[in-house]
Structure formats: C-alpha cells, structure tokens
C-alpha cells in the first residue's frame, strides 16, 4: 500500500524549489528595496499602520489567511476524485499560482500606500473598475465571515474542549499585547512565557470542556444553559451539524469578531495571531514530522498508509456518490484555498501591507506564507488518507471531524494519545478560523472605507449622524457585515453558502491577478506579464465554468426544470443562487474587459508614459 509520506514529500520538494528559486526571481522582478519607506512607517498611527517584526507579522499573516477552506477542500476533493489529482493541484498550483498571487498582491499594495487591490485597479482602469472590484470584495467578505463563523460553531459543538482553550488563548493574547506595547517587555522571554501559556490552555480545555446547551459531549463538560437550545434562531436549520449548540455559538463568534476588528491591531490582532502561530506551526509542522517519524520508526498506533477507501484516481466524473462532478473545473474550485485564494489578496493588501517593516519582508510573508497554507492542505489530505473517506456529500460536516480524527492518529507517532491529539488538531483548526474571521471583518471595513472615501492614515468611529460615517466606521461597520452574515447562516441554506463562497473566493483570486497584471503593465512596458497573466487566465476560465455549472446545470436544469427543488423556499433559493452566480460572472468579465483594454493601450501606444513604481 502507498505510504502517506509521499504526499508530504511531494509538496516539500516543489515548495522548496518555488521558494528558493521562483520567489527570489519575483523579488528582483518587482524591485523590492530593503531601504525603501513602507506605508507602515509613512502613516504610522498605532491603530492600523504599525511597523512589525517579521516573525510577528508572519504569524499574523499566516493565521489570518489559513482557515477552514484549505482543510475542507483537499479532504472533499480527495474523497471525490482521488488523492493524486488533489495532490498534484496543491503541489504544482500553489508555488506557481497561489504564492505568486499573494506575493504580488502584497508587493503591489506596498507601492500604493497600503491600499487594497480595488484602489490599485482603479488607478489604471478608472473609478467604475475600482467600485466594481471593491463591491465584489465586500460581498465576498460577508460570505467569508458567514462561512467561518459557521465552521467555528461546528468545531465548538464537536469539540467543547476547544471552547475553553480558545477563550484562554484570547485572554493571553490581550495580556501579551499590553506586555509588549505598553510595558515594553523583552520580546523573547515574553514569547516563551506566553506561548507556554497557550499550550497550557490546551490542557485546561481537555480538563474543563464547555458547551452552551446539552448534547453528546465528553464527561465533565460544563453546560451553561438548560435544554437543547432548540429555541435558538437557526437551530432547526443546523440540526444535522449541532442544532441549538452550533446555532448559539454563531452570534457569539460574530460579536467577538466585530469587537476584535475594532480594536487597535496591537491590542489583540497582532499578539493573538503571533501566539496562535506557534500553535498552528506545532499542528502543521508537528503533523508533518509525525508522518516522517511514524513512517520510518513505526511509532504510530497504525501504519501510516493510504486507506483502501481512498482511490488514487476516481475518474474524471469522480466518485458515484458525488453525482455529476467533472474534475475540470470542479476539483480546482473545491480545493480552493489550499492552492489559491482571493481572500488572501484582501489580507495581503489590507492588513499586512500596513504593517510591513521592510519591503523585502514580502518574500517570506507573502510567498512563504502561502506555501505554509499549501502544507496545511497537504496535511489535511494526509488526515483523509489515514482515516478513510468521509461521506462525499457531507461537505464541511463530514470533512472537519475527519481532519481532527486523522490528525489524532498521525500524532500518535510522538506518543500523544489519539483522543488528545484529535482535540489538539481541532484547536489548531479553530485557531485558524477565529483569526481569519475577525481579520475578514477588519478587511470589510477597509473595503467600505475605500468605497465611500476615507483619507489614507485616518479612521472614523462611525458614531455620528452621517450615513457614510456609519457604514465605514470602526465601531459601526462590523454591524453592516455581521447582520447579513448571521442571516445567511440561520437561513437554512448553509450548503449553498459554502458553494457561493467557493466561487466568489476563486473569482476574486483571478481579479487580484488581473490587478497585478495591469499594475505591472502600467509600471513598465517592458515587464513580462506571464507570471501573473497566465494564472489569471486559468483562474478566470476555471471559475466562470464552475459558476456556470452551478447556475445552469445544478439550479436551472436539476432544481427548476427537473423539479429537484420541490418546495417554494427551495425554488427561491435556486433562483437566488442563479442570480448571484450570474452577477459574479458578469462583474468578473466586465473587469477583465477593462483590464485587457488598459493593457492593450499601454503596450500598443508609445505615447503613454510608463509609470514609476512609486508614482501612485
């Protein structure tokens, strides 16, 4: 039987080649300068623009970009089409497309005062292109917030031990921020002390699990309220994935994300992401090393080989239980963030660009951070391989427990009890998700600030009568995002929500690559556009075809013409999916057209002056 270590070996080889060779070339290509003034220094305000140490910012960036999608996607794709196609897309696509996407998004934002990709595209194709991309990004952010809040609720319900541990590490992060920035405590001793506290929180969580409502939990779980929570809004809609307990956690998570997004970055965002990065490194790196150790020394409680239920290749149409699922383009959209993610362009050009101490740090944080997410995707695929295929139609409800259970088996290579290992991997997952959720809300505020207009380096509280101030305000904009996100989750259409999130997220990646290509073309008409232009064309093709299948086959044909949507609510849901899918496709094609016209004009017309990198 095939050993799981080959999955890890394949990505380590291609990722190493990509980082050592290709990222060095890209750094020279965009002419990053270690001595240049970054937006973090130029607009330093102690709130959003804060120069940060490279390891701290790497921890924040990695924690923010990595969420549930690089876990759910590879597990689902491996079960439907086989582990070989999933592995190839991660191992090859990540260093050539995903890492390039993140790197150029970060580098481009550096040269545009730390502004978003929406602002960048507006510089070259006009206000209409800027507004289209910013609205596209803002709507995508709402989908991201809804999906991540739901997934955290699912994990909290499945592993109540994670609730206690998560609460403790948020408290530790607040204390660490005060220690570093108010008391100027020494960095390394503080890191050792507070990281030890984070791992101690895991033990406390194992001893004192916490749940909102009664359910099937480990003995000793502290239940805060009586009954099963069936009265909570959305409990019936989420019955198959935790019911009242999951539904109860969702608004709590959204309130947390809103508050965290409004705080200065030094209070919670930076210190929490830095501390949690050690937890994440331990989970991803520890599982990787455990696979190596368990393979060569046989210390795991079972052979680390690919389970017989996981085929190397299930065929172009995938596993029969998945129904109509053509490998192209659906595999690429399903794996999503493990290879390339549009959400990362918002993080790179939203929070990270405002905190970069030196331009050259973009190589490790932008390109290297995405490789780290690819390694997480490979670990997720490995957990599927050792545990066995989940229900291919079960979506996130089947994929998430698989990651924790398979991870628990892998960690037995180090003598960790399987149950404790599963809880630890669930906490790793939850750490990714919590950091991504409140970062997403913060990014949504940045998008709206640029839509309605806010001077660089200035923020608005939103606590006045001006409607523009309300929608962009630090304290009020989170309401604009959290309310529709909550309604989406409790609507009973969470499966639809995941599909729309995937399509919008991947299409946003294509538009971010389009933005980078336009920037490079306008910077210097001798710049090659292959590194960003080819991935952009590939992603536009994949996502437009994928959304077309969702619109015309799954909804128009199966649900409406064939009668698959039997009730009025299901029919309305199908119509809404079709409308949203067509809007996404229309916006993307319109922006591609604007970008193509700009590039053609620049490359064709010698009378057009080339812009210098800093001419913004």
C-alpha positions in Angstrom: 0.0 0.0 0.0 1.1 3.6 -0.7 2.6 5.4 2.3 1.2 8.8 3.3 4.7 10.3 3.5 4.7 10.6 -0.3 2.0 13.3 -0.1 4.2 15.3 2.2 7.4 14.6 0.2 5.9 15.8 -3.0 4.8 19.2 -1.6 8.1 19.8 0.3 10.1 19.3 -2.9 8.0 21.6 -5.1 7.6 24.2 -2.4 11.3 24.3 -1.7 12.1 24.8 -5.4 9.4 27.5 -5.6 10.7 29.5 -2.6 14.4 29.2 -3.3 14.2 29.9 -7.0 10.9 31.5 -8.1 10.3 33.8 -5.2 13.8 35.1 -5.4 13.2 35.9 -9.1 9.9 37.6 -8.3 11.6 39.7 -5.5 14.0 41.1 -8.1 11.3 41.4 -10.7 9.2 43.8 -8.7 12.3 45.5 -7.4 11.7 45.3 -3.7 14.1 47.6 -1.8 15.0 46.9 1.8 15.7 50.6 2.5 12.5 52.0 1.0 9.9 53.5 3.3 6.9 51.3 3.7 3.3 52.5 4.4 3.6 51.2 8.0 6.4 53.8 8.6 5.0 56.6 6.4 1.5 56.5 8.0 2.3 55.0 11.4 -0.7 55.7 13.7 -0.6 53.0 16.3 -4.0 51.8 15.1 -3.8 50.3 11.6 -0.4 51.3 10.3 2.1 49.6 12.7 5.6 48.5 11.7 6.0 44.9 12.9 8.8 42.5 13.5 9.0 39.9 10.7 8.2 36.8 12.8 5.2 38.6 14.4 3.8 39.7 11.1 4.4 36.3 9.6 2.4 34.8 12.4 -0.4 37.3 12.0 -0.5 36.9 8.2 -0.3 33.1 8.3 -3.0 32.9 11.0 -5.2 35.2 9.0 -5.0 33.6 5.6 -5.4 30.0 6.8 -8.9 29.0 7.7 -11.3 26.0 7.2 -11.2 26.0 3.4 -7.7 24.5 2.9 -8.8 21.7 5.2 -12.3 21.1 3.9 -11.3 21.5 0.2 -8.5 18.9 0.0 -10.4 16.4 2.1 -13.5 16.7 -0.1 -11.6 16.7 -3.4 -9.5 13.7 -2.4 -12.6 11.7 -1.5 -14.4 12.6 -4.8 -11.7 12.4 -7.4 -8.8 10.6 -5.6 -5.7 11.7 -3.7 -3.4 12.0 -6.8 -5.3 14.8 -8.6 -5.7 16.7 -5.3 -2.0 16.4 -4.5 -0.9 17.5 -8.0 -3.0 20.7 -7.9 -1.7 21.5 -4.4 2.0 20.7 -5.2 2.2 22.4 -8.6 -0.5 25.1 -8.4 0.5 26.6 -5.1 4.0 27.8 -5.9 3.2 28.8 -9.4 -0.2 30.5 -8.8 -1.3 30.8 -5.2 2.0 32.0 -3.8 2.5 34.4 -6.7 -1.0 35.8 -6.2 -0.3 36.5 -2.5 3.2 38.0 -3.2 2.2 40.4 -6.0 -0.9 41.5 -4.0 1.3 42.4 -1.1 4.0 44.0 -3.2 1.5 46.0 -5.3 -0.2 47.3 -2.2 3.2 48.4 -0.8 3.6 50.6 -3.9 0.1 52.1 -3.5 0.3 53.4 0.1 -1.0 50.1 1.6 -4.3 50.4 -0.3 -6.4 47.4 -1.4 -6.5 45.8 -4.8 -9.7 47.7 -5.5 -7.8 51.0 -5.2 -5.0 49.6 -7.4 -7.2 48.6 -10.2 -9.0 52.0 -10.0 -5.7 53.8 -10.6 -5.4 52.3 -14.1 -8.9 51.4 -15.4 -11.0 54.1 -13.7 -13.5 54.7 -10.9 -16.0 52.2 -12.3 -13.5 49.3 -12.2 -12.5 50.3 -8.7 -16.0 50.3 -7.4 -16.9 47.0 -9.1 -13.9 45.3 -7.6 -14.4 46.8 -4.1 -18.1 45.8 -4.0 -17.2 42.4 -5.3 -14.6 42.1 -2.5 -17.0 43.4 0.2 -19.8 41.0 -0.7 -17.2 38.2 -0.7 -16.1 39.2 2.7 -19.7 38.9 4.0 -19.7 35.3 2.7 -16.3 34.6 4.3 -17.5 35.9 7.7 -20.7 33.8 7.5 -18.8 30.6 6.5 -16.0 31.0 9.0 -18.4 31.8 11.9 -20.5 28.7 11.0 -17.4 26.5 10.8 -16.2 27.7 14.2 -19.6 26.9 15.6 -19.4 23.4 14.2 -16.0 22.8 15.7 -17.1 24.2 19.1 -20.0 21.8 19.1 -17.9 18.8 18.1 -15.1 19.5 20.5 -16.2 21.5 23.5 -12.6 21.2 24.9 -11.6 23.7 22.2 -14.0 26.4 23.6 -12.2 26.6 26.9 -8.8 26.6 25.2 -9.8 29.3 22.7 -11.2 31.6 25.5 -7.9 31.3 27.4 -5.6 32.0 24.5 -7.6 35.1 23.6 -7.1 36.3 27.2 -3.4 35.5 26.9 -3.2 37.5 23.7 -4.7 40.6 25.3 -2.2 40.3 28.1 0.7 39.8 25.7 -0.3 42.9 23.7 -0.2 45.0 26.9 3.1 43.4 27.9 4.8 44.2 24.6 3.4 47.6 23.7 2.6 49.2 27.0 5.2 47.8 29.3 7.9 47.3 26.6 8.6 43.8 28.0 11.5 41.9 26.5 10.4 40.0 23.3 12.0 36.6 23.6 11.3 35.9 27.3 7.7 37.2 26.8 7.3 34.9 23.8 8.4 31.8 25.8 6.2 32.7 28.7 3.0 33.4 26.8 3.5 30.5 24.3 3.8 28.1 27.2 0.5 29.6 28.4 -1.2 28.9 25.1 -0.2 25.2 25.3 -1.2 25.0 28.9 -4.6 26.3 27.8 -4.9 23.1 25.7 -4.6 21.0 28.9 -7.1 23.2 30.7 -9.5 22.7 27.8 -9.1 18.9 28.0 -10.0 19.0 31.7 -12.8 21.5 31.5 -14.8 21.4 28.2 -17.5 24.0 27.8 -20.8 23.9 25.9 -23.9 26.2 25.7 -26.6 23.5 25.6 -26.9 19.8 26.4 -25.6 17.3 23.9 -23.4 14.3 23.3 -20.2 15.6 24.9 -17.2 14.2 26.9 -17.9 13.5 30.5 -17.2 16.5 32.7 -18.4 19.1 30.1 -19.7 22.3 31.7 -23.1 23.1 30.1 -24.1 26.7 30.6 -27.8 26.6 29.8 -30.6 24.0 30.2 -32.3 22.3 27.4 -31.0 21.5 23.9 -31.2 25.1 22.6 -34.0 24.3 20.0 -35.4 27.8 20.6 -32.2 29.5 19.3 -32.7 31.0 15.8 -31.3 28.7 13.2 -31.3 25.6 15.4 -33.6 23.7 13.2 -31.7 24.7 10.0 -28.5 23.5 11.6 -29.9 20.3 13.1 -27.6 18.0 11.3 -24.4 19.8 12.4 -25.1 20.6 16.1 -28.5 22.2 16.2 -29.0 24.7 19.0 -25.5 24.5 20.3 -23.9 25.3 16.9 -26.6 28.0 16.3 -25.9 29.5 19.7 -22.2 29.9 19.1 -22.5 31.7 15.8 -23.8 35.1 17.1 -21.2 34.9 19.9 -18.4 34.4 17.4 -19.7 37.3 15.2 -19.8 39.6 18.2 -16.3 38.6 19.1 -15.1 39.2 15.5 -16.8 42.7 15.5 -15.2 43.8 18.7 -11.7 42.4 17.8 -11.8 44.1 14.4 -12.5 47.5 16.0 -9.5 47.3 18.5 -6.1 48.7 17.5 -4.0 45.9 15.9 -1.5 45.9 18.8 -4.3 45.1 21.4 -5.4 41.7 20.1 -4.8 41.1 16.4 -1.0 41.1 16.3 -0.3 39.4 19.7 -3.0 36.8 19.3 -2.0 35.9 15.8 1.6 35.7 16.8 0.9 33.5 19.8 -1.5 31.3 17.9 1.0 30.9 15.1 3.1 28.7 17.4 0.0 26.6 17.9 -0.5 26.4 14.2 3.2 25.7 13.4 3.0 23.0 16.0 -0.1 21.5 14.4 1.0 21.7 10.8 4.7 21.1 11.4 4.1 18.6 14.1 1.8 16.5 11.9 4.4 16.7 9.1 7.2 15.5 11.3 4.9 12.9 12.9 4.3 11.4 9.4 8.0 11.2 8.8 8.8 9.7 12.3 5.9 7.3 12.2 6.8 6.1 8.7 10.5 5.5 9.4 10.3 4.3 13.0 6.8 2.7 13.1 5.8 4.6 16.3 2.2 5.4 15.2 -0.6 3.2 16.5 -1.3 2.1 13.0 0.6 2.0 9.7 0.6 5.5 8.1 -0.6 4.2 4.7 -3.3 5.5 2.4 -6.6 3.8 3.4 -8.1 1.4 0.9 -11.3 3.5 0.7 -9.2 6.4 -0.8 -8.6 5.8 -4.5 -5.6 7.2 -6.3 -7.9 8.4 -9.1 -11.7 8.1 -9.1 -12.1 9.1 -12.8 -13.0 12.3 -14.5 -16.5 12.3 -13.1 -15.5 11.4 -9.6 -17.0 9.1 -7.0 -20.5 7.9 -7.9 -21.9 9.2 -4.6 -20.9 12.7 -5.5 -23.2 12.8 -8.5 -22.3 14.9 -11.5 -18.8 16.2 -10.6 -16.5 16.8 -13.6 -12.9 17.0 -12.4 -12.4 20.1 -14.6 -13.3 22.6 -13.4 -14.8 21.5 -10.1 -11.7 19.9 -8.5 -9.8 23.2 -8.7 -12.7 25.2 -7.1 -13.2 22.5 -4.4 -9.6 22.6 -3.2 -9.7 26.4 -3.4 -7.6 27.9 -0.6 -5.1 25.1 -0.4 -3.7 26.2 -3.8 -5.0 29.8 -4.4 -7.5 32.1 -2.6 -8.8 35.5 -3.4 -9.3 36.2 0.3 -5.5 36.3 0.7 -5.3 39.3 -1.6 -7.5 41.2 0.8 -5.3 40.2 3.7 -2.1 41.0 1.8 -3.3 44.3 0.6 -5.4 45.1 3.6 -3.8 44.5 7.0 -0.4 43.0 6.1 0.8 45.8 3.8 0.0 48.3 6.6 2.3 46.5 9.0 5.3 45.5 6.8 8.5 46.8 8.3 10.7 46.3 5.1 9.7 45.7 1.5 11.9 42.6 1.3 9.9 41.0 4.1 7.2 40.5 1.5 9.0 37.4 0.1 8.8 35.4 3.3 5.4 36.7 4.4 3.6 36.8 1.0 5.1 33.9 -1.0 6.3 31.8 2.0 3.0 32.3 3.9 1.0 30.8 1.1 3.4 27.8 0.9 2.6 27.3 4.6 -1.1 27.2 3.7 -0.3 24.6 1.0 1.4 22.5 3.6 -1.7 22.7 5.7 -3.7 21.4 2.7 -1.2 18.5 2.3 -1.6 17.7 6.0 -5.4 17.7 5.6 -5.1 15.4 2.6 -2.9 13.1 4.7 -5.5 13.0 7.5 -8.1 11.9 4.9 -5.6 9.2 3.7 -5.1 7.6 7.1 -8.6 7.9 8.4 -10.6 6.9 5.3 -13.1 8.7 3.1 -15.9 10.8 4.7 -19.3 11.0 3.2 -18.6 12.8 -0.1 -21.9 14.6 0.1 -21.5 15.6 3.7 -19.5 18.8 3.0 -18.0 20.5 6.0 -20.0 18.4 8.4 -18.0 15.4 7.3 -14.6 16.9 6.4 -13.9 18.7 9.7 -14.2 15.7 12.1 -12.0 13.8 9.6 -9.2 16.3 10.0 -9.2 16.1 13.7 -9.6 12.3 13.9 -7.0 11.6 11.2 -4.7 14.1 12.8 -5.1 12.3 16.2 -3.9 9.1 14.5 -0.9 10.8 13.0 0.2 12.4 16.3 0.4 9.0 18.0 3.8 8.8 16.3 5.0 11.0 19.1 3.3 9.0 21.8 0.3 11.5 22.0 -2.9 9.7 23.0 -5.2 9.6 20.0 -8.1 11.4 21.7 -5.8 14.2 23.0 -4.3 14.5 19.5 -7.7 14.9 17.9 -8.6 17.7 20.3 -5.3 19.4 19.6 -5.9 19.3 15.9 -9.4 20.6 16.4 -7.9 23.5 18.4 -5.4 24.2 15.6 -8.3 24.4 13.1 -10.3 26.7 15.4 -7.3 29.0 15.8 -7.1 29.4 12.0 -10.8 30.1 11.8 -11.0 32.6 14.7 -8.1 34.7 13.4 -9.4 34.6 9.9 -13.0 35.7 10.9 -12.1 38.9 12.7 -9.4 39.7 10.1 -12.1 39.4 7.5 -14.4 41.9 9.4 -11.5 44.4 9.6 -10.9 43.9 5.9 -14.5 44.5 5.1 -14.2 47.9 6.9 -11.2 48.8 4.8 -13.2 47.9 1.6 -16.0 50.2 2.7 -13.6 53.0 3.6 -12.4 53.0 0.1 -15.9 52.7 -1.4 -17.2 55.8 0.4 -13.8 57.5 0.7 -11.5 57.9 3.7 -8.1 59.6 3.6 -5.1 57.4 4.0 -4.0 57.0 7.6 -7.3 58.1 9.1 -10.1 56.1 10.6 -13.7 57.0 11.5 -15.6 55.8 14.6 -19.0 55.9 12.9 -20.7 57.3 16.0 -22.4 60.3 14.4 -25.4 61.0 12.2 -23.5 60.8 8.8 -24.6 57.6 7.0 -21.2 57.5 5.2 -19.5 57.5 8.6 -21.8 54.7 9.9 -21.1 52.3 7.0 -17.3 52.9 7.2 -16.9 53.4 11.0 -14.6 51.3 13.1 -17.4 50.6 15.6 -20.4 50.5 13.2 -19.1 48.9 10.0 -18.9 45.4 11.7 -22.7 45.6 12.2 -23.1 46.1 8.5 -21.2 42.8 7.9 -22.3 40.7 10.9 -26.0 41.1 10.5 -26.3 39.8 6.9 -23.7 37.1 7.7 -25.8 35.9 10.6 -29.0 35.9 8.5 -27.2 33.8 5.8 -26.1 31.2 8.4 -29.5 30.8 10.0 -31.4 30.8 6.7 -31.0 27.0 6.4 -29.0 27.4 3.2 -25.6 26.8 4.6 -24.7 24.3 1.9 -25.5 26.9 -0.7 -23.5 29.4 1.3 -20.4 27.2 1.0 -20.7 26.9 -2.8 -21.2 30.6 -3.3 -18.2 31.3 -1.0 -16.0 29.0 -3.1 -17.0 30.5 -6.4 -16.7 34.1 -5.2 -13.4 33.5 -3.5 -11.7 31.9 -6.5 -13.1 34.5 -8.9 -11.6 37.2 -6.6 -8.2 35.5 -6.9 -8.5 35.9 -10.7 -9.3 39.5 -10.3 -6.4 40.1 -7.9 -4.1 38.6 -10.5 -5.7 40.8 -13.2 -5.0 43.8 -10.9 -1.3 42.8 -10.6 -1.0 42.3 -14.3 -2.5 45.7 -15.0 -0.1 47.3 -12.4 3.0 45.7 -14.0 1.9 46.7 -17.5 1.5 50.3 -16.4 4.7 50.4 -14.4 7.0 49.5 -17.3 6.0 48.4 -20.8 9.0 46.0 -20.9 7.8 44.0 -17.9 6.8 40.4 -18.7 3.2 39.6 -17.8 3.4 35.8 -18.0 3.9 35.2 -14.2 0.6 36.9 -13.3 -1.3 36.8 -16.7 -1.3 33.1 -17.2 -2.6 32.2 -13.7 -5.2 34.9 -14.1 -6.4 33.4 -17.4 -6.5 29.9 -15.9 -8.5 31.1 -12.9 -11.0 33.1 -14.9 -11.7 30.1 -17.1 -12.0 27.7 -14.1 -14.3 29.9 -12.0 -16.5 31.0 -14.8 -17.1 27.4 -15.9 -17.6 26.3 -12.3 -20.2 29.0 -11.6 -21.9 28.3 -14.9 -22.3 24.6 -13.8 -23.8 25.9 -10.5 -26.2 28.3 -12.3 -27.3 26.4 -15.4 -26.9 22.7 -14.5 -27.5 22.4 -10.8 -30.1 25.1 -10.4 -31.8 25.9 -13.8 -31.8 22.3 -15.0 -31.8 20.0 -12.0 -33.7 22.2 -9.5 -36.1 24.1 -11.6 -36.7 22.2 -14.9 -36.3 18.7 -13.5 -38.1 19.6 -10.3 -35.3 18.9 -7.8 -36.4 21.9 -5.8 -39.7 20.7 -4.5 -40.8 23.4 -2.1 -41.3 27.1 -2.7 -38.3 28.0 -0.4 -36.0 25.6 -2.3 -37.1 27.1 -5.6 -36.5 30.7 -4.4 -33.1 29.5 -3.1 -32.3 28.2 -6.6 -33.3 31.5 -8.2 -31.1 33.4 -5.7 -28.1 31.2 -6.4 -28.6 31.7 -10.1 -28.8 35.5 -9.7 -25.7 35.7 -7.5 -23.8 33.4 -9.8 -24.6 35.5 -12.9 -23.7 38.7 -11.1 -20.3 37.3 -10.1 -19.7 36.1 -13.6 -20.8 39.5 -15.1 -18.7 41.5 -12.7 -15.6 39.4 -13.4 -15.9 39.5 -17.2 -16.5 43.3 -17.1 -13.4 43.8 -15.1 -11.3 41.5 -17.3 -12.5 43.5 -20.3 -11.5 46.8 -18.7 -8.1 45.4 -17.7 -7.4 44.0 -21.1 -8.3 47.3 -22.7 -5.9 49.1 -20.4 -3.0 46.6 -21.0 -3.5 46.8 -24.8 -3.5 50.6 -24.7 -0.3 50.7 -22.7 1.5 48.1 -24.7 0.4 49.5 -28.1 0.8 53.2 -27.5 4.3 54.6 -27.2 2.9 57.9 -26.3 1.7 56.6 -23.0 4.3 57.4 -20.3 5.5 54.5 -18.2 4.7 54.9 -14.5 7.5 54.6 -12.0 6.9 52.1 -9.1 6.1 54.9 -6.6 4.0 57.1 -8.9 0.7 56.5 -7.4 
